[in-house]
Amino acid sequence: MPLSTVIYLAKSWAKLDYTHRYNLFARVLKRWIVTAVTLLISSTAVYSGTAPRLMILGDSLTAGYGLPQNQAFPVQLEAALRARGNAVTVINAGVSGDTTAGGLARLDWALASQPTHVLVELGANDMLRAVDPDVTRKHLDAIIEKLKSRGIKVMLAGMYATPNLGKLYTDNFRALFTDLSQKHAVMLYPFFLSGVAAVPRLNLEDGMHPNGSGVAVIVERMLPSIEKFLGDKE
Protein backbone atom coordinates (compact mmCIF):
# COMPACT_ATOMS: atom_id res chain seq x y z
CA MET A 1 0.00 0.00 0.00
CA PRO A 2 1.45 3.44 -0.96
CA LEU A 3 2.66 5.66 1.92
CA SER A 4 0.29 8.47 0.90
CA THR A 5 -2.68 6.10 1.29
CA VAL A 6 -1.50 5.00 4.72
CA ILE A 7 -1.16 8.65 5.85
CA TYR A 8 -4.61 9.50 4.49
CA LEU A 9 -6.21 6.56 6.28
CA ALA A 10 -4.46 7.47 9.54
CA LYS A 11 -5.72 11.05 9.41
CA SER A 12 -9.23 9.92 8.53
CA TRP A 13 -9.18 7.36 11.33
CA ALA A 14 -8.42 10.04 13.91
CA LYS A 15 -11.43 12.10 12.86
CA LEU A 16 -13.99 9.28 12.91
CA ASP A 17 -16.18 8.07 15.77
CA TYR A 18 -16.27 4.40 16.79
CA THR A 19 -18.97 3.33 14.31
CA HIS A 20 -17.30 4.94 11.34
CA ARG A 21 -13.93 3.56 12.40
CA TYR A 22 -15.39 0.08 12.51
CA ASN A 23 -16.97 0.43 9.06
CA LEU A 24 -13.72 1.76 7.57
CA PHE A 25 -11.73 -1.08 9.12
CA ALA A 26 -14.22 -3.65 7.78
CA ARG A 27 -13.99 -2.25 4.25
CA VAL A 28 -10.18 -2.21 4.25
CA LEU A 29 -10.00 -5.74 5.70
CA LYS A 30 -12.43 -7.03 3.10
CA ARG A 31 -10.35 -5.49 0.31
CA TRP A 32 -7.17 -7.07 1.65
CA ILE A 33 -8.83 -10.50 1.92
CA VAL A 34 -10.15 -10.34 -1.65
CA THR A 35 -6.71 -9.32 -2.93
CA ALA A 36 -4.97 -12.11 -1.02
CA VAL A 37 -7.40 -14.77 -2.28
CA THR A 38 -7.07 -13.53 -5.85
CA LEU A 39 -3.28 -13.72 -5.69
CA LEU A 40 -3.44 -17.22 -4.21
CA ILE A 41 -5.77 -18.48 -6.93
CA SER A 42 -3.59 -16.91 -9.62
CA SER A 43 -0.40 -18.45 -8.28
CA THR A 44 -2.05 -21.87 -8.03
CA ALA A 45 -3.24 -21.64 -11.62
CA VAL A 46 0.24 -20.80 -12.84
CA TYR A 47 1.73 -23.75 -10.96
CA SER A 48 -0.82 -26.33 -12.03
CA GLY A 49 -1.65 -25.26 -15.54
CA THR A 50 0.85 -23.07 -17.31
CA ALA A 51 4.32 -23.73 -15.93
CA PRO A 52 5.83 -27.11 -16.84
CA ARG A 53 8.12 -28.76 -14.31
CA LEU A 54 10.71 -30.84 -16.15
CA MET A 55 12.57 -33.37 -14.02
CA ILE A 56 15.83 -34.86 -15.29
CA LEU A 57 16.01 -38.40 -13.92
CA GLY A 58 19.60 -39.29 -14.65
CA ASP A 59 23.11 -40.19 -13.59
CA SER A 60 26.40 -38.27 -13.40
CA LEU A 61 25.96 -36.98 -16.96
CA THR A 62 23.04 -34.84 -15.84
CA ALA A 63 23.85 -34.50 -12.13
CA GLY A 64 26.82 -32.25 -13.00
CA TYR A 65 29.70 -34.52 -12.02
CA GLY A 66 32.96 -32.57 -11.68
CA LEU A 67 31.30 -29.26 -12.55
CA PRO A 68 30.29 -26.09 -10.69
CA GLN A 69 26.59 -26.36 -10.02
CA ASN A 70 25.76 -23.55 -12.45
CA GLN A 71 27.25 -25.58 -15.32
CA ALA A 72 25.23 -28.75 -14.72
CA PHE A 73 22.89 -29.88 -17.49
CA PRO A 74 19.58 -29.02 -15.72
CA VAL A 75 20.80 -25.51 -14.89
CA GLN A 76 22.06 -24.78 -18.40
CA LEU A 77 18.93 -26.30 -19.93
CA GLU A 78 16.59 -24.17 -17.81
CA ALA A 79 18.55 -21.03 -18.68
CA ALA A 80 18.41 -21.85 -22.41
CA LEU A 81 14.68 -22.60 -22.29
CA ARG A 82 13.88 -19.41 -20.39
CA ALA A 83 16.03 -17.36 -22.77
CA ARG A 84 13.71 -18.58 -25.54
CA GLY A 85 10.60 -17.57 -23.62
CA ASN A 86 9.74 -20.94 -22.10
CA ALA A 87 8.45 -20.57 -18.53
CA VAL A 88 9.70 -23.89 -17.21
CA THR A 89 11.36 -25.17 -14.05
CA VAL A 90 14.02 -27.84 -14.56
CA ILE A 91 14.57 -30.18 -11.61
CA ASN A 92 17.92 -31.93 -11.18
CA ALA A 93 17.18 -35.53 -10.17
CA GLY A 94 20.54 -36.85 -11.33
CA VAL A 95 22.61 -39.12 -9.09
CA SER A 96 26.21 -39.90 -9.99
CA GLY A 97 26.83 -43.61 -10.45
CA ASP A 98 23.14 -44.41 -10.77
CA THR A 99 21.99 -47.37 -12.84
CA THR A 100 18.54 -48.01 -14.24
CA ALA A 101 17.90 -50.19 -11.18
CA GLY A 102 18.83 -47.29 -8.91
CA GLY A 103 16.65 -44.89 -10.85
CA LEU A 104 13.68 -47.20 -10.52
CA ALA A 105 14.29 -47.71 -6.80
CA ARG A 106 14.32 -43.98 -6.02
CA LEU A 107 11.62 -42.93 -8.47
CA ASP A 108 8.84 -42.55 -5.91
CA TRP A 109 10.70 -40.09 -3.71
CA ALA A 110 12.06 -38.24 -6.75
CA LEU A 111 8.47 -37.62 -7.80
CA ALA A 112 7.90 -35.64 -4.60
CA SER A 113 9.11 -32.65 -6.66
CA GLN A 114 5.84 -32.97 -8.63
CA PRO A 115 7.14 -32.88 -12.22
CA THR A 116 4.78 -32.57 -15.15
CA HIS A 117 7.45 -33.90 -17.56
CA VAL A 118 10.39 -36.25 -17.04
CA LEU A 119 13.47 -36.74 -19.21
CA VAL A 120 14.89 -40.19 -18.40
CA GLU A 121 18.66 -40.26 -18.89
CA LEU A 122 19.80 -43.59 -17.49
CA GLY A 123 21.70 -46.57 -18.86
CA ALA A 124 25.30 -45.41 -19.19
CA ASN A 125 26.34 -47.07 -15.92
CA ASP A 126 24.53 -50.27 -16.87
CA MET A 127 26.62 -50.32 -20.04
CA LEU A 128 29.88 -49.61 -18.21
CA ARG A 129 29.11 -52.58 -15.94
CA ALA A 130 28.14 -54.72 -18.94
CA VAL A 131 24.67 -55.29 -17.51
CA ASP A 132 22.53 -57.49 -19.75
CA PRO A 133 20.59 -55.13 -22.08
CA ASP A 134 17.42 -57.08 -21.30
CA VAL A 135 17.81 -56.14 -17.63
CA THR A 136 18.32 -52.48 -18.54
CA ARG A 137 15.27 -52.67 -20.79
CA LYS A 138 13.18 -54.13 -17.95
CA HIS A 139 14.10 -51.33 -15.54
CA LEU A 140 13.52 -48.53 -18.03
CA ASP A 141 10.23 -50.11 -19.05
CA ALA A 142 9.08 -50.07 -15.42
CA ILE A 143 10.18 -46.43 -14.98
CA ILE A 144 8.24 -45.32 -18.05
CA GLU A 145 5.18 -47.33 -17.02
CA LYS A 146 5.13 -45.75 -13.56
CA LEU A 147 5.55 -42.22 -14.90
CA LYS A 148 2.81 -42.62 -17.51
CA SER A 149 0.46 -44.18 -14.96
CA ARG A 150 0.70 -40.94 -12.99
CA GLY A 151 -0.09 -38.80 -16.02
CA ILE A 152 3.49 -37.54 -16.37
CA LYS A 153 4.86 -36.99 -19.88
CA VAL A 154 8.05 -38.92 -20.63
CA MET A 155 11.01 -38.40 -22.92
CA LEU A 156 13.83 -40.94 -23.22
CA ALA A 157 17.49 -40.08 -23.78
CA GLY A 158 19.38 -42.90 -25.44
CA MET A 159 22.95 -44.06 -24.89
CA TYR A 160 25.44 -45.95 -27.07
CA ALA A 161 27.63 -48.78 -25.81
CA THR A 162 31.41 -48.70 -26.21
CA PRO A 163 32.75 -50.87 -29.07
CA ASN A 164 34.91 -53.00 -26.76
CA LEU A 165 31.75 -54.74 -25.53
CA GLY A 166 31.27 -56.38 -28.91
CA LYS A 167 28.82 -55.90 -31.75
CA LEU A 168 26.07 -58.09 -30.29
CA TYR A 169 26.02 -56.14 -27.03
CA THR A 170 26.27 -52.71 -28.66
CA ASP A 171 23.47 -53.46 -31.12
CA ASN A 172 21.15 -54.84 -28.44
CA PHE A 173 21.91 -51.98 -26.08
CA ARG A 174 21.21 -49.29 -28.66
CA ALA A 175 18.04 -51.03 -29.83
CA LEU A 176 16.44 -51.15 -26.38
CA PHE A 177 15.95 -47.37 -26.32
CA THR A 178 14.31 -47.36 -29.74
CA ASP A 179 12.10 -50.29 -28.82
CA LEU A 180 10.93 -48.68 -25.59
CA SER A 181 10.17 -45.35 -27.23
CA GLN A 182 8.03 -47.14 -29.81
CA LYS A 183 6.32 -49.40 -27.28
CA HIS A 184 5.30 -46.51 -25.04
CA ALA A 185 4.93 -43.87 -27.77
CA VAL A 186 7.38 -41.54 -26.03
CA MET A 187 9.87 -39.16 -27.62
CA LEU A 188 13.42 -40.44 -27.98
CA TYR A 189 16.61 -38.40 -28.23
CA PRO A 190 18.84 -41.16 -29.66
CA PHE A 191 22.20 -40.32 -28.06
CA PHE A 192 22.52 -37.99 -25.09
CA LEU A 193 26.24 -37.34 -25.73
CA SER A 194 25.78 -36.53 -29.42
CA GLY A 195 28.46 -34.07 -30.57
CA VAL A 196 30.40 -34.43 -27.33
CA ALA A 197 31.48 -38.07 -26.98
CA ALA A 198 35.16 -38.63 -27.86
CA VAL A 199 35.79 -34.88 -28.28
CA PRO A 200 38.59 -34.11 -25.78
CA ARG A 201 38.01 -30.35 -25.53
CA LEU A 202 34.37 -30.96 -24.53
CA ASN A 203 35.07 -33.47 -21.78
CA LEU A 204 36.72 -33.62 -18.38
CA GLU A 205 40.10 -35.31 -18.03
CA ASP A 206 38.42 -38.69 -17.56
CA GLY A 207 37.20 -38.48 -21.15
CA MET A 208 33.74 -39.67 -20.11
CA HIS A 209 31.96 -36.70 -18.54
CA PRO A 210 31.23 -33.46 -20.41
CA ASN A 211 32.78 -30.25 -19.13
CA GLY A 212 30.83 -26.99 -19.01
CA SER A 213 31.36 -26.38 -22.73
CA GLY A 214 30.34 -29.94 -23.49
CA VAL A 215 27.12 -29.55 -21.54
CA ALA A 216 26.41 -26.37 -23.50
CA VAL A 217 26.73 -28.35 -26.74
CA ILE A 218 24.36 -31.03 -25.45
CA VAL A 219 21.82 -28.40 -24.44
CA GLU A 220 22.06 -26.64 -27.80
CA ARG A 221 21.54 -29.88 -29.71
CA MET A 222 18.69 -31.11 -27.51
CA LEU A 223 16.84 -27.81 -27.21
CA PRO A 224 14.51 -28.25 -30.22
CA SER A 225 13.54 -31.74 -29.04
CA ILE A 226 12.99 -30.55 -25.47
CA GLU A 227 10.81 -27.66 -26.65
CA LYS A 228 8.76 -30.03 -28.77
CA PHE A 229 8.43 -32.37 -25.80
CA LEU A 230 7.26 -29.60 -23.48
CA GLY A 231 4.79 -28.33 -26.05
CA ASP A 232 3.35 -31.75 -26.88
CA LYS A 233 -0.37 -31.73 -26.11
CA GLU A 234 -0.86 -35.46 -26.57
N, C-alpha and C positions, 0 to 999 in steps of 0.2 A: 504494500500500500504506500503511495507517495507521501512524503513528509507533510506536504501542504494539506493533504486530506486529513492526516492525523491531527494536525494543529486545529483545523476547522472543527473536527468532531469534538476535540477537547474543549474548545471555547463554547461550542453549542451545548455540550454536556453541562457545563457550569451554569448556564442560564436556565436550564430546564428544571421543572419540578419532578417529583418521583415518578408520576405516571408517564410523563413524556420521556423521562430517562429510560424507563423500562421498555417503552415502545421502540425507541431508537436502538437500544441494545438488541432487542428481538429482531429488528430488521437487519442490522449488521450481521448478527450471528447467522441468520437464515441465509444471507448472501454468501457468507464464508462457507457454510455447509454445502450449498449448491455448487460453488466453485470447486471445493475439494472433491465432491463426488464426481463431477464432470471430468476433472483431471484423472481420477482413478480409473474411470471407465475408459477414457482415451488411452491411457498407458496400457491397460489390459488388452485393448483391441490391437494396439501396435504389437504387443508381445505375441499374442495368439494368432493373429491373422496376417500381418504384413511384414514381419521381420524374420526371415529364415534363420535357423540356428544350425549351422553345419558342423557336425562333429567329425574329427579325423581319428578313426580307430586304427591305430597303426603301431609301428615299432620304432626303432631308432632313426629310421629315415625321415619320419615325420615328427618324432619327439624333439629333434634338435640336438642330437648327439654331437658333442664337441664344439657346439656353437653358442655364442651369446643368445640369450632368449629372444631378442628382437630379430634374429636372423633365422629362427626356426620356420619350418614350412607353414604351419597354421598362421603365424604372425604375418609373414610376407604375403600369404594368400589373402588374408582379410584386408590388408592394406591395399593390395592390387584390386580387389573386388570393390572396395569402398571408393577408390580413386576413379572407378568407372561407374559410380552412381548406384552401386548395389548395397542396400542397407542390410547387411548380413553380419552375424556374429559367428566367428570360427572358433571352435572349441578344440583344444589340444588334448586328445585322449591317446597319445602315443606313449608307449613304454619300451624303452631300450631293451633289446634281447627277447622281446615277446614273440611267441609263435602263434599259429592259428589256434592252438589249444589254449594258450594263455588268453588270447583275445576273447574266445568263447567263454572262458571261466569268469572273466571280469566284466562281461558285457552288461549284466544287470546293474551293477553299481555305476558303470560308466554312463548308463542311461539316466541317472539321477540328474544330469545336466539338461535334460529335456530337449534333445535335438529334434529338429523337424526333418533333417537330412543327415545321412551318414556316408562318408567316403571310407570304404574299407581298404586299408593298405596293410595287408598282412601276407606272409608267405615266404619272405626272404630268409628268415631264420630257419624255417622248415627246410628250405633248399640247402642252406649251408650245413645243416645237420643230416642231409640226405634222407629226410623223412619221406616215406612212401607217398607219392602224389595222391594216391587214393585216400590216405589219411588226411592230408591237407584239404582235399576236396570235401571230405565229410565235415570237417570243422567249419570251413567257409560256408558250406551249404546250410549248416545249422545257424550260423550267425545271420545270414541273409533271411532265413525263414523267420527267426525271432524278430528281426527288425521290421520286416514286412507285416508280421502279425500284429504289430503295435501301430501300424499305419505310418511308419517312418520310411521315407524315400531312401533308396540305396544306390550307391555308385561303387563299382569295383575297380580297384587299381591293380593291374596285372604285374607280374614279375617274370623275368627270364632266369633260367638256370644256367650256371657256368658250364662251359663245354667239357670240363674235366669229369663231369658226372656221367658222360656218355650220351649218345644220341637218343636212346630209348627213354632215359630219364628226362632229358631236356624237352623232348617232344611231348611226353605225357604231362610234364609240369606246366608247360606253356598252354597246353590244350585245356587244362582244368578251368582256367579263368574264362576262356571263351565259352566252354560248355555251361558253366554256372550262369554267366550273363544271359545266355540264350534260354536256359531253363527257367530262370526267374524273371526274364524280361527286364533286366536292369542294365544301365549304361556301363560300358567297360572302357577304361583307358588302358590300352594294351600293355604299356610298359612304363611304370612310374619313373624310372631313371632315364627315359628317352632323352638323348642329347647330352647326357651327363656321364653315363657309365663309360669307364675306360678313357676319360678325358682328364689327365692329371691336373690341369690348372683349375678344374671345377670340383676337385675332391680334396678331402683331408689327406694327410700323409699315409693313412692306412689304405688309401685307394678304393675304399668301399663306401664311405659316407660323403655326401656332397658338402662342400663348404658353403659359405654365404652366397657366393656368386653362383654356385651350382644350384642351390635352392631357388635362386632368382630365375634361372633358366627353366627349371621344372615348373615353377609358377607360371611363367610366360607361356610355356607350351600347353599347360593344362587349362589355362584360363577360359578359352572358348568352350571347352567341354564342361567345366564347372558351371559357367554361366548358363549353359543349356540345361544342365542338371537342375540347377536351382529354379529355373523358369519353367520346368516341365510341369504341366498341369495334370498329366495322367497319373 
